[in-house]
């Protein structure tokens, strides 16, 4: 599966990595490693629980310092 940094960023901030991994047929560690490899910030622990309970959360923006958003 090939995705751009921008697509990966949108994916990890739209659903938990365990769900992404299940849909993609890989382990969540692979998703985490892919994010780390291309400098995509992941939600911190507790992010999804806060959303579940209606609390406000801060979504980190995609940084384009080292890589372009369109990089695969």
Secondary structure, DSSP 4 states (H G I P E B T S, - for coil): ----HHHHHHHHHHS-HHHHHHHHTS-HHHHHHHHHHTT---PPTTHHHHHHTT----PPPPP-SSS-TT--
